[in-house]
Structure formats: structure tokens, C-alpha cells
Amino acid sequence: MGVSLLQQLAQWAAATAFLACLGCFIAAALGIQFSASALMPGDAAFALARTMAILGGAAVIVAGLSSTLYFWLIGVASDRAAVMVGTGMVAAALVFVGMLGMLHARGHAAHR
């Protein structure tokens, strides 16, 4: 039962990451189009693109960690491969959190 739920989590996280990537590209394209217009500034579209990028990045990390754990539990991935991929995903998560902190600090500095 638990392994099946882990598989579902990995699949839904991967689908979320794909849709967030698609939404990020669409919002960025709209922001570029709106920034050329004086009546419709593109700030809101760029903010939406940043939000979608954050959602997509978090979903990729969840998908990577849960799928690695799933494949290790069912015996497809070796112990060494699971540890290496897990270590890489934790490192990516730490870099992601650091970038979120920088983005958050930059957003507060822009609003002052």
C-alpha cells in the first residue's frame, strides 16, 4: 500500500512539474507581450511566471526524491545509486531553498 502511494506521489509531482513549466513559459511570454504595451504592464505576468517556476522546482524535487525512494524500495535501484541520487536531490533542494531566500530578499528590497 505504501509503495503504491509513493509511486502515485512521484507521478503526480512529475505531472505538476510539467504543467508548472508550461505555465511558466506562457506567463513569461505574456509578460513580454504586455511589457510592450503602455496600458497593460507585464509585472503581474512576470510575478505569475516566478510563482510557477517556484512550484515547478519544488515539484521536481519531490518527484526526484519520491521516485528514487520508490525504485529503491521495489529493488530496481541499487543502494549506491539510491544514495547518490538522493544526495544529489538533497543538494539541489538546498540550492533551491537558497535561491528562494535570495528571491524573497530581492522582492522585499524592490518594494522599499
Backbone as XML, in Angstrom:
<?xml version="1.0"?>
<chain id="A" units="angstrom">
  <residue number="1" name="MET">
    <atom name="N" x="0.827" y="-1.195" z="0.000"/>
    <atom name="CA" x="0.000" y="0.000" z="0.000"/>
    <atom name="C" x="0.870" y="1.258" z="0.000"/>
  </residue>
  <residue number="2" name="GLY">
    <atom name="N" x="1.883" y="1.314" z="0.873"/>
    <atom name="CA" x="2.731" y="2.499" z="0.968"/>
    <atom name="C" x="3.555" y="2.725" z="-0.284"/>
  </residue>
  <residue number="3" name="VAL">
    <atom name="N" x="4.015" y="1.647" z="-0.915"/>
    <atom name="CA" x="4.820" y="1.778" z="-2.126"/>
    <atom name="C" x="3.961" y="2.311" z="-3.268"/>
  </residue>
  <residue number="4" name="SER">
    <atom name="N" x="2.723" y="1.888" z="-3.315"/>
    <atom name="CA" x="1.809" y="2.374" z="-4.347"/>
    <atom name="C" x="1.548" y="3.873" z="-4.183"/>
  </residue>
  <residue number="5" name="LEU">
    <atom name="N" x="1.393" y="4.307" z="-2.949"/>
    <atom name="CA" x="1.193" y="5.736" z="-2.706"/>
    <atom name="C" x="2.442" y="6.546" z="-3.066"/>
  </residue>
  <residue number="6" name="LEU">
    <atom name="N" x="3.599" y="5.972" z="-2.824"/>
    <atom name="CA" x="4.847" y="6.628" z="-3.194"/>
    <atom name="C" x="4.963" y="6.758" z="-4.709"/>
  </residue>
  <residue number="7" name="GLN">
    <atom name="N" x="4.541" y="5.732" z="-5.428"/>
    <atom name="CA" x="4.539" y="5.786" z="-6.886"/>
    <atom name="C" x="3.577" y="6.863" z="-7.380"/>
  </residue>
  <residue number="8" name="GLN">
    <atom name="N" x="2.400" y="6.942" z="-6.786"/>
    <atom name="CA" x="1.431" y="7.962" z="-7.175"/>
    <atom name="C" x="1.961" y="9.365" z="-6.894"/>
  </residue>
  <residue number="9" name="LEU">
    <atom name="N" x="2.622" y="9.529" z="-5.741"/>
    <atom name="CA" x="3.203" y="10.831" z="-5.408"/>
    <atom name="C" x="4.232" y="11.242" z="-6.447"/>
  </residue>
  <residue number="10" name="ALA">
    <atom name="N" x="5.095" y="10.313" z="-6.835"/>
    <atom name="CA" x="6.119" y="10.621" z="-7.834"/>
    <atom name="C" x="5.491" y="10.990" z="-9.169"/>
  </residue>
  <residue number="11" name="GLN">
    <atom name="N" x="4.466" y="10.264" z="-9.580"/>
    <atom name="CA" x="3.824" y="10.551" z="-10.863"/>
    <atom name="C" x="3.086" y="11.882" z="-10.846"/>
  </residue>
  <residue number="12" name="TRP">
    <atom name="N" x="2.372" y="12.178" z="-9.768"/>
    <atom name="CA" x="1.655" y="13.446" z="-9.687"/>
    <atom name="C" x="2.619" y="14.625" z="-9.575"/>
  </residue>
  <residue number="13" name="ALA">
    <atom name="N" x="3.727" y="14.434" z="-8.880"/>
    <atom name="CA" x="4.714" y="15.509" z="-8.784"/>
    <atom name="C" x="5.349" y="15.781" z="-10.144"/>
  </residue>
  <residue number="14" name="ALA">
    <atom name="N" x="5.613" y="14.723" z="-10.899"/>
    <atom name="CA" x="6.172" y="14.910" z="-12.242"/>
    <atom name="C" x="5.172" y="15.625" z="-13.152"/>
  </residue>
  <residue number="15" name="ALA">
    <atom name="N" x="3.909" y="15.266" z="-13.070"/>
    <atom name="CA" x="2.889" y="15.943" z="-13.877"/>
    <atom name="C" x="2.753" y="17.405" z="-13.459"/>
  </residue>
  <residue number="16" name="THR">
    <atom name="N" x="2.819" y="17.661" z="-12.164"/>
    <atom name="CA" x="2.757" y="19.041" z="-11.668"/>
    <atom name="C" x="3.941" y="19.850" z="-12.170"/>
  </residue>
  <residue number="17" name="ALA">
    <atom name="N" x="5.122" y="19.248" z="-12.160"/>
    <atom name="CA" x="6.312" y="19.940" z="-12.653"/>
    <atom name="C" x="6.171" y="20.286" z="-14.133"/>
  </residue>
  <residue number="18" name="PHE">
    <atom name="N" x="5.649" y="19.359" z="-14.919"/>
    <atom name="CA" x="5.463" y="19.624" z="-16.348"/>
    <atom name="C" x="4.470" y="20.759" z="-16.568"/>
  </residue>
  <residue number="19" name="LEU">
    <atom name="N" x="3.341" y="20.728" z="-15.878"/>
    <atom name="CA" x="2.339" y="21.774" z="-16.046"/>
    <atom name="C" x="2.836" y="23.122" z="-15.531"/>
  </residue>
  <residue number="20" name="ALA">
    <atom name="N" x="3.606" y="23.120" z="-14.452"/>
    <atom name="CA" x="4.168" y="24.372" z="-13.947"/>
    <atom name="C" x="5.168" y="24.950" z="-14.931"/>
  </residue>
  <residue number="21" name="CYS">
    <atom name="N" x="5.952" y="24.087" z="-15.581"/>
    <atom name="CA" x="6.895" y="24.554" z="-16.602"/>
    <atom name="C" x="6.150" y="25.184" z="-17.769"/>
  </residue>
  <residue number="22" name="LEU">
    <atom name="N" x="5.106" y="24.534" z="-18.203"/>
    <atom name="CA" x="4.295" y="25.066" z="-19.294"/>
    <atom name="C" x="3.665" y="26.399" z="-18.894"/>
  </residue>
  <residue number="23" name="GLY">
    <atom name="N" x="3.129" y="26.470" z="-17.686"/>
    <atom name="CA" x="2.535" y="27.722" z="-17.199"/>
    <atom name="C" x="3.554" y="28.830" z="-17.056"/>
  </residue>
  <residue number="24" name="CYS">
    <atom name="N" x="4.763" y="28.472" z="-16.655"/>
    <atom name="CA" x="5.836" y="29.462" z="-16.516"/>
    <atom name="C" x="6.184" y="30.067" z="-17.876"/>
  </residue>
  <residue number="25" name="PHE">
    <atom name="N" x="6.297" y="29.217" z="-18.889"/>
    <atom name="CA" x="6.601" y="29.718" z="-20.227"/>
    <atom name="C" x="5.479" y="30.605" z="-20.764"/>
  </residue>
  <residue number="26" name="ILE">
    <atom name="N" x="4.241" y="30.211" z="-20.556"/>
    <atom name="CA" x="3.107" y="31.004" z="-21.038"/>
    <atom name="C" x="3.054" y="32.354" z="-20.321"/>
  </residue>
  <residue number="27" name="ALA">
    <atom name="N" x="3.227" y="32.335" z="-18.987"/>
    <atom name="CA" x="3.180" y="33.588" z="-18.231"/>
    <atom name="C" x="4.334" y="34.506" z="-18.626"/>
  </residue>
  <residue number="28" name="ALA">
    <atom name="N" x="5.512" y="33.953" z="-18.846"/>
    <atom name="CA" x="6.648" y="34.784" z="-19.261"/>
    <atom name="C" x="6.414" y="35.373" z="-20.651"/>
  </residue>
  <residue number="29" name="ALA">
    <atom name="N" x="5.846" y="34.579" z="-21.560"/>
    <atom name="CA" x="5.542" y="35.093" z="-22.896"/>
    <atom name="C" x="4.510" y="36.209" z="-22.832"/>
  </residue>
  <residue number="30" name="LEU">
    <atom name="N" x="3.499" y="36.039" z="-21.978"/>
    <atom name="CA" x="2.507" y="37.107" z="-21.808"/>
    <atom name="C" x="3.142" y="38.349" z="-21.187"/>
  </residue>
  <residue number="31" name="GLY">
    <atom name="N" x="4.044" y="38.145" z="-20.244"/>
    <atom name="CA" x="4.730" y="39.283" z="-19.632"/>
    <atom name="C" x="5.545" y="40.064" z="-20.642"/>
  </residue>
  <residue number="32" name="ILE">
    <atom name="N" x="6.204" y="39.348" z="-21.540"/>
    <atom name="CA" x="6.985" y="40.024" z="-22.585"/>
    <atom name="C" x="6.065" y="40.798" z="-23.511"/>
  </residue>
  <residue number="33" name="GLN">
    <atom name="N" x="4.937" y="40.185" z="-23.877"/>
    <atom name="CA" x="3.983" y="40.879" z="-24.746"/>
    <atom name="C" x="3.374" y="42.095" z="-24.050"/>
  </residue>
  <residue number="34" name="PHE">
    <atom name="N" x="3.009" y="41.942" z="-22.774"/>
    <atom name="CA" x="2.386" y="43.038" z="-22.042"/>
    <atom name="C" x="3.362" y="44.160" z="-21.739"/>
  </residue>
  <residue number="35" name="SER">
    <atom name="N" x="4.637" y="43.852" z="-21.612"/>
    <atom name="CA" x="5.596" y="44.898" z="-21.290"/>
    <atom name="C" x="5.786" y="45.868" z="-22.451"/>
  </residue>
  <residue number="36" name="ALA">
    <atom name="N" x="5.404" y="45.470" z="-23.642"/>
    <atom name="CA" x="5.475" y="46.371" z="-24.799"/>
    <atom name="C" x="4.280" y="47.316" z="-24.844"/>
  </residue>
  <residue number="37" name="SER">
    <atom name="N" x="3.249" y="47.053" z="-24.061"/>
    <atom name="CA" x="2.037" y="47.863" z="-24.063"/>
    <atom name="C" x="2.051" y="48.828" z="-22.881"/>
  </residue>
  <residue number="38" name="ALA">
    <atom name="N" x="1.611" y="50.035" z="-23.121"/>
    <atom name="CA" x="1.547" y="51.028" z="-22.048"/>
    <atom name="C" x="0.317" y="50.817" z="-21.166"/>
  </residue>
  <residue number="39" name="LEU">
    <atom name="N" x="-0.731" y="50.223" z="-21.728"/>
    <atom name="CA" x="-1.969" y="50.047" z="-20.977"/>
    <atom name="C" x="-1.971" y="48.815" z="-20.076"/>
  </residue>
  <residue number="40" name="MET">
    <atom name="N" x="-1.216" y="47.796" z="-20.444"/>
    <atom name="CA" x="-1.213" y="46.552" z="-19.673"/>
    <atom name="C" x="0.232" y="46.203" z="-19.305"/>
  </residue>
  <residue number="41" name="PRO">
    <atom name="N" x="0.726" y="46.672" z="-18.154"/>
    <atom name="CA" x="2.106" y="46.340" z="-17.784"/>
    <atom name="C" x="2.250" y="44.841" z="-17.499"/>
  </residue>
  <residue number="42" name="GLY">
    <atom name="N" x="3.444" y="44.335" z="-17.722"/>
    <atom name="CA" x="3.669" y="42.901" z="-17.599"/>
    <atom name="C" x="4.119" y="42.437" z="-16.227"/>
  </residue>
  <residue number="43" name="ASP">
    <atom name="N" x="4.079" y="43.306" z="-15.217"/>
    <atom name="CA" x="4.569" y="42.930" z="-13.888"/>
    <atom name="C" x="3.810" y="41.752" z="-13.293"/>
  </residue>
  <residue number="44" name="ALA">
    <atom name="N" x="2.497" y="41.734" z="-13.437"/>
    <atom name="CA" x="1.709" y="40.639" z="-12.873"/>
    <atom name="C" x="2.022" y="39.316" z="-13.574"/>
  </residue>
  <residue number="45" name="ALA">
    <atom name="N" x="2.219" y="39.362" z="-14.873"/>
    <atom name="CA" x="2.537" y="38.142" z="-15.610"/>
    <atom name="C" x="3.924" y="37.620" z="-15.224"/>
  </residue>
  <residue number="46" name="PHE">
    <atom name="N" x="4.882" y="38.519" z="-15.007"/>
    <atom name="CA" x="6.209" y="38.087" z="-14.571"/>
    <atom name="C" x="6.158" y="37.519" z="-13.157"/>
  </residue>
  <residue number="47" name="ALA">
    <atom name="N" x="5.324" y="38.100" z="-12.302"/>
    <atom name="CA" x="5.162" y="37.561" z="-10.945"/>
    <atom name="C" x="4.545" y="36.164" z="-11.001"/>
  </residue>
  <residue number="48" name="LEU">
    <atom name="N" x="3.589" y="35.964" z="-11.897"/>
    <atom name="CA" x="2.992" y="34.637" z="-12.067"/>
    <atom name="C" x="4.023" y="33.638" z="-12.591"/>
  </residue>
  <residue number="49" name="ALA">
    <atom name="N" x="4.876" y="34.076" z="-13.499"/>
    <atom name="CA" x="5.926" y="33.195" z="-14.025"/>
    <atom name="C" x="6.889" y="32.783" z="-12.915"/>
  </residue>
  <residue number="50" name="ARG">
    <atom name="N" x="7.238" y="33.719" z="-12.030"/>
    <atom name="CA" x="8.109" y="33.371" z="-10.903"/>
    <atom name="C" x="7.434" y="32.371" z="-9.971"/>
  </residue>
  <residue number="51" name="THR">
    <atom name="N" x="6.152" y="32.568" z="-9.710"/>
    <atom name="CA" x="5.410" y="31.637" z="-8.852"/>
    <atom name="C" x="5.342" y="30.254" z="-9.476"/>
  </residue>
  <residue number="52" name="MET">
    <atom name="N" x="5.098" y="30.191" z="-10.767"/>
    <atom name="CA" x="5.040" y="28.896" z="-11.447"/>
    <atom name="C" x="6.411" y="28.224" z="-11.460"/>
  </residue>
  <residue number="53" name="ALA">
    <atom name="N" x="7.475" y="29.004" z="-11.564"/>
    <atom name="CA" x="8.827" y="28.440" z="-11.525"/>
    <atom name="C" x="9.130" y="27.855" z="-10.150"/>
  </residue>
  <residue number="54" name="ILE">
    <atom name="N" x="8.695" y="28.520" z="-9.103"/>
    <atom name="CA" x="8.890" y="28.002" z="-7.743"/>
    <atom name="C" x="8.100" y="26.716" z="-7.548"/>
  </residue>
  <residue number="55" name="LEU">
    <atom name="N" x="6.851" y="26.702" z="-8.008"/>
    <atom name="CA" x="6.032" y="25.492" z="-7.907"/>
    <atom name="C" x="6.663" y="24.344" z="-8.693"/>
  </residue>
  <residue number="56" name="GLY">
    <atom name="N" x="7.126" y="24.624" z="-9.884"/>
    <atom name="CA" x="7.745" y="23.591" z="-10.710"/>
    <atom name="C" x="9.030" y="23.058" z="-10.105"/>
  </residue>
  <residue number="57" name="GLY">
    <atom name="N" x="9.850" y="23.944" z="-9.564"/>
    <atom name="CA" x="11.094" y="23.500" z="-8.930"/>
    <atom name="C" x="10.840" y="22.619" z="-7.726"/>
  </residue>
  <residue number="58" name="ALA">
    <atom name="N" x="9.881" y="22.994" z="-6.906"/>
    <atom name="CA" x="9.535" y="22.167" z="-5.739"/>
    <atom name="C" x="8.977" y="20.818" z="-6.179"/>
  </residue>
  <residue number="59" name="ALA">
    <atom name="N" x="8.167" y="20.815" z="-7.233"/>
    <atom name="CA" x="7.587" y="19.557" z="-7.722"/>
    <atom name="C" x="8.662" y="18.639" z="-8.291"/>
  </residue>
  <residue number="60" name="VAL">
    <atom name="N" x="9.667" y="19.199" z="-8.945"/>
    <atom name="CA" x="10.765" y="18.382" z="-9.477"/>
    <atom name="C" x="11.534" y="17.726" z="-8.333"/>
  </residue>
  <residue number="61" name="ILE">
    <atom name="N" x="11.779" y="18.465" z="-7.274"/>
    <atom name="CA" x="12.494" y="17.903" z="-6.131"/>
    <atom name="C" x="11.679" y="16.796" z="-5.478"/>
  </residue>
  <residue number="62" name="VAL">
    <atom name="N" x="10.387" y="17.012" z="-5.289"/>
    <atom name="CA" x="9.525" y="15.974" z="-4.705"/>
    <atom name="C" x="9.471" y="14.752" z="-5.610"/>
  </residue>
  <residue number="63" name="ALA">
    <atom name="N" x="9.347" y="14.965" z="-6.915"/>
    <atom name="CA" x="9.305" y="13.838" z="-7.854"/>
    <atom name="C" x="10.609" y="13.062" z="-7.837"/>
  </residue>
  <residue number="64" name="GLY">
    <atom name="N" x="11.727" y="13.760" z="-7.809"/>
    <atom name="CA" x="13.024" y="13.089" z="-7.794"/>
    <atom name="C" x="13.240" y="12.266" z="-6.541"/>
  </residue>
  <residue number="65" name="LEU">
    <atom name="N" x="12.923" y="12.842" z="-5.397"/>
    <atom name="CA" x="13.119" y="12.120" z="-4.144"/>
    <atom name="C" x="12.161" y="10.938" z="-4.006"/>
  </residue>
  <residue number="66" name="SER">
    <atom name="N" x="10.900" y="11.146" z="-4.334"/>
    <atom name="CA" x="9.929" y="10.062" z="-4.161"/>
    <atom name="C" x="10.131" y="8.949" z="-5.184"/>
  </residue>
  <residue number="67" name="SER">
    <atom name="N" x="10.495" y="9.284" z="-6.414"/>
    <atom name="CA" x="10.717" y="8.226" z="-7.393"/>
    <atom name="C" x="11.987" y="7.438" z="-7.080"/>
  </residue>
  <residue number="68" name="THR">
    <atom name="N" x="13.023" y="8.119" z="-6.577"/>
    <atom name="CA" x="14.236" y="7.403" z="-6.178"/>
    <atom name="C" x="13.937" y="6.441" z="-5.041"/>
  </residue>
  <residue number="69" name="LEU">
    <atom name="N" x="13.201" y="6.905" z="-4.055"/>
    <atom name="CA" x="12.824" y="6.034" z="-2.941"/>
    <atom name="C" x="11.962" y="4.876" z="-3.418"/>
  </residue>
  <residue number="70" name="TYR">
    <atom name="N" x="11.034" y="5.145" z="-4.322"/>
    <atom name="CA" x="10.170" y="4.091" z="-4.857"/>
    <atom name="C" x="10.978" y="3.018" z="-5.577"/>
  </residue>
  <residue number="71" name="PHE">
    <atom name="N" x="11.861" y="3.434" z="-6.472"/>
    <atom name="CA" x="12.646" y="2.449" z="-7.223"/>
    <atom name="C" x="13.627" y="1.686" z="-6.336"/>
  </residue>
  <residue number="72" name="TRP">
    <atom name="N" x="14.084" y="2.320" z="-5.260"/>
    <atom name="CA" x="14.944" y="1.618" z="-4.321"/>
    <atom name="C" x="14.137" y="0.586" z="-3.526"/>
  </residue>
  <residue number="73" name="LEU">
    <atom name="N" x="12.933" y="0.963" z="-3.120"/>
    <atom name="CA" x="12.107" y="0.042" z="-2.337"/>
    <atom name="C" x="11.665" y="-1.186" z="-3.135"/>
  </residue>
  <residue number="74" name="ILE">
    <atom name="N" x="11.407" y="-1.032" z="-4.423"/>
    <atom name="CA" x="10.978" y="-2.197" z="-5.210"/>
    <atom name="C" x="12.159" y="-2.988" z="-5.751"/>
  </residue>
  <residue number="75" name="GLY">
    <atom name="N" x="13.381" y="-2.512" z="-5.498"/>
    <atom name="CA" x="14.563" y="-3.272" z="-5.866"/>
    <atom name="C" x="15.135" y="-2.989" z="-7.237"/>
  </residue>
  <residue number="76" name="VAL">
    <atom name="N" x="14.668" y="-1.973" z="-7.923"/>
    <atom name="CA" x="15.189" y="-1.639" z="-9.247"/>
    <atom name="C" x="16.503" y="-0.870" z="-9.126"/>
  </residue>
  <residue number="77" name="ALA">
    <atom name="N" x="16.581" y="0.054" z="-8.170"/>
    <atom name="CA" x="17.791" y="0.856" z="-7.964"/>
    <atom name="C" x="18.654" y="0.213" z="-6.887"/>
  </residue>
  <residue number="78" name="SER">
    <atom name="N" x="19.947" y="0.217" z="-7.109"/>
    <atom name="CA" x="20.863" y="-0.321" z="-6.103"/>
    <atom name="C" x="20.991" y="0.660" z="-4.936"/>
  </residue>
  <residue number="79" name="ASP">
    <atom name="N" x="21.562" y="0.179" z="-3.856"/>
    <atom name="CA" x="21.754" y="1.041" z="-2.692"/>
    <atom name="C" x="22.653" y="2.233" z="-3.033"/>
  </residue>
  <residue number="80" name="ARG">
    <atom name="N" x="23.719" y="1.961" z="-3.754"/>
    <atom name="CA" x="24.658" y="3.023" z="-4.112"/>
    <atom name="C" x="23.994" y="4.065" z="-5.009"/>
  </residue>
  <residue number="81" name="ALA">
    <atom name="N" x="23.237" y="3.616" z="-5.995"/>
    <atom name="CA" x="22.565" y="4.557" z="-6.899"/>
    <atom name="C" x="21.532" y="5.390" z="-6.144"/>
  </residue>
  <residue number="82" name="ALA">
    <atom name="N" x="20.788" y="4.762" z="-5.257"/>
    <atom name="CA" x="19.776" y="5.494" z="-4.493"/>
    <atom name="C" x="20.418" y="6.538" z="-3.595"/>
  </residue>
  <residue number="83" name="VAL">
    <atom name="N" x="21.537" y="6.199" z="-2.971"/>
    <atom name="CA" x="22.220" y="7.162" z="-2.114"/>
    <atom name="C" x="22.785" y="8.310" z="-2.940"/>
  </residue>
  <residue number="84" name="MET">
    <atom name="N" x="23.373" y="8.007" z="-4.076"/>
    <atom name="CA" x="23.958" y="9.059" z="-4.908"/>
    <atom name="C" x="22.882" y="10.011" z="-5.443"/>
  </residue>
  <residue number="85" name="VAL">
    <atom name="N" x="21.801" y="9.445" z="-5.949"/>
    <atom name="CA" x="20.725" y="10.290" z="-6.473"/>
    <atom name="C" x="20.064" y="11.061" z="-5.338"/>
  </residue>
  <residue number="86" name="GLY">
    <atom name="N" x="19.840" y="10.405" z="-4.209"/>
    <atom name="CA" x="19.250" y="11.088" z="-3.056"/>
    <atom name="C" x="20.114" y="12.228" z="-2.562"/>
  </residue>
  <residue number="87" name="THR">
    <atom name="N" x="21.419" y="12.019" z="-2.526"/>
    <atom name="CA" x="22.349" y="13.079" z="-2.116"/>
    <atom name="C" x="22.299" y="14.247" z="-3.102"/>
  </residue>
  <residue number="88" name="GLY">
    <atom name="N" x="22.259" y="13.924" z="-4.389"/>
    <atom name="CA" x="22.146" y="14.976" z="-5.395"/>
    <atom name="C" x="20.839" y="15.753" z="-5.290"/>
  </residue>
  <residue number="89" name="MET">
    <atom name="N" x="19.764" y="15.040" z="-5.001"/>
    <atom name="CA" x="18.468" y="15.717" z="-4.866"/>
    <atom name="C" x="18.421" y="16.587" z="-3.614"/>
  </residue>
  <residue number="90" name="VAL">
    <atom name="N" x="19.021" y="16.139" z="-2.529"/>
    <atom name="CA" x="19.086" y="16.966" z="-1.316"/>
    <atom name="C" x="19.938" y="18.204" z="-1.571"/>
  </residue>
  <residue number="91" name="ALA">
    <atom name="N" x="21.053" y="18.046" z="-2.286"/>
    <atom name="CA" x="21.888" y="19.201" z="-2.642"/>
    <atom name="C" x="21.103" y="20.179" z="-3.524"/>
  </residue>
  <residue number="92" name="ALA">
    <atom name="N" x="20.354" y="19.644" z="-4.473"/>
    <atom name="CA" x="19.527" y="20.509" z="-5.330"/>
    <atom name="C" x="18.459" y="21.221" z="-4.511"/>
  </residue>
  <residue number="93" name="ALA">
    <atom name="N" x="17.893" y="20.529" z="-3.534"/>
    <atom name="CA" x="16.883" y="21.151" z="-2.673"/>
    <atom name="C" x="17.493" y="22.273" z="-1.844"/>
  </residue>
  <residue number="94" name="LEU">
    <atom name="N" x="18.706" y="22.081" z="-1.352"/>
    <atom name="CA" x="19.367" y="23.136" z="-0.583"/>
    <atom name="C" x="19.672" y="24.360" z="-1.452"/>
  </residue>
  <residue number="95" name="VAL">
    <atom name="N" x="20.125" y="24.132" z="-2.670"/>
    <atom name="CA" x="20.362" y="25.243" z="-3.595"/>
    <atom name="C" x="19.038" y="25.945" z="-3.913"/>
  </residue>
  <residue number="96" name="PHE">
    <atom name="N" x="17.984" y="25.162" z="-4.101"/>
    <atom name="CA" x="16.663" y="25.727" z="-4.393"/>
    <atom name="C" x="16.181" y="26.606" z="-3.240"/>
  </residue>
  <residue number="97" name="VAL">
    <atom name="N" x="16.339" y="26.136" z="-2.010"/>
    <atom name="CA" x="15.925" y="26.927" z="-0.846"/>
    <atom name="C" x="16.770" y="28.196" z="-0.740"/>
  </residue>
  <residue number="98" name="GLY">
    <atom name="N" x="18.058" y="28.094" z="-1.019"/>
    <atom name="CA" x="18.909" y="29.279" z="-1.020"/>
    <atom name="C" x="18.479" y="30.296" z="-2.062"/>
  </residue>
  <residue number="99" name="MET">
    <atom name="N" x="18.126" y="29.813" z="-3.237"/>
    <atom name="CA" x="17.656" y="30.717" z="-4.289"/>
    <atom name="C" x="16.310" y="31.349" z="-3.921"/>
  </residue>
  <residue number="100" name="LEU">
    <atom name="N" x="15.458" y="30.592" z="-3.244"/>
    <atom name="CA" x="14.194" y="31.170" z="-2.782"/>
    <atom name="C" x="14.446" y="32.291" z="-1.781"/>
  </residue>
  <residue number="101" name="GLY">
    <atom name="N" x="15.417" y="32.084" z="-0.893"/>
    <atom name="CA" x="15.766" y="33.134" z="0.063"/>
    <atom name="C" x="16.270" y="34.382" z="-0.632"/>
  </residue>
  <residue number="102" name="MET">
    <atom name="N" x="17.112" y="34.200" z="-1.645"/>
    <atom name="CA" x="17.611" y="35.352" z="-2.398"/>
    <atom name="C" x="16.481" y="36.050" z="-3.148"/>
  </residue>
  <residue number="103" name="LEU">
    <atom name="N" x="15.587" y="35.285" z="-3.725"/>
    <atom name="CA" x="14.447" y="35.864" z="-4.443"/>
    <atom name="C" x="13.534" y="36.625" z="-3.493"/>
  </residue>
  <residue number="104" name="HIS">
    <atom name="N" x="13.337" y="36.071" z="-2.309"/>
    <atom name="CA" x="12.496" y="36.721" z="-1.307"/>
    <atom name="C" x="13.133" y="38.031" z="-0.831"/>
  </residue>
  <residue number="105" name="ALA">
    <atom name="N" x="14.440" y="38.008" z="-0.567"/>
    <atom name="CA" x="15.131" y="39.227" z="-0.134"/>
    <atom name="C" x="15.124" y="40.280" z="-1.231"/>
  </residue>
  <residue number="106" name="ARG">
    <atom name="N" x="15.280" y="39.838" z="-2.465"/>
    <atom name="CA" x="15.264" y="40.775" z="-3.592"/>
    <atom name="C" x="13.880" y="41.398" z="-3.767"/>
  </residue>
  <residue number="107" name="GLY">
    <atom name="N" x="12.839" y="40.604" z="-3.534"/>
    <atom name="CA" x="11.479" y="41.120" z="-3.631"/>
    <atom name="C" x="11.186" y="42.162" z="-2.560"/>
  </residue>
  <residue number="108" name="HIS">
    <atom name="N" x="11.693" y="41.925" z="-1.350"/>
    <atom name="CA" x="11.494" y="42.915" z="-0.275"/>
    <atom name="C" x="12.276" y="44.194" z="-0.543"/>
  </residue>
  <residue number="109" name="ALA">
    <atom name="N" x="13.465" y="44.065" z="-1.121"/>
    <atom name="CA" x="14.265" y="45.249" z="-1.429"/>
    <atom name="C" x="13.620" y="46.061" z="-2.550"/>
  </residue>
  <residue number="110" name="ALA">
    <atom name="N" x="12.948" y="45.407" z="-3.474"/>
    <atom name="CA" x="12.302" y="46.117" z="-4.583"/>
    <atom name="C" x="11.065" y="46.880" z="-4.123"/>
  </residue>
  <residue number="111" name="HIS">
    <atom name="N" x="10.428" y="46.406" z="-3.057"/>
    <atom name="CA" x="9.205" y="47.067" z="-2.579"/>
    <atom name="C" x="9.481" y="48.216" z="-1.614"/>
  </residue>
  <residue number="112" name="ARG">
    <atom name="N" x="10.733" y="48.438" z="-1.291"/>
    <atom name="CA" x="11.058" y="49.544" z="-0.349"/>
    <atom name="C" x="11.150" y="50.852" z="-1.045"/>
  </residue>
</chain>
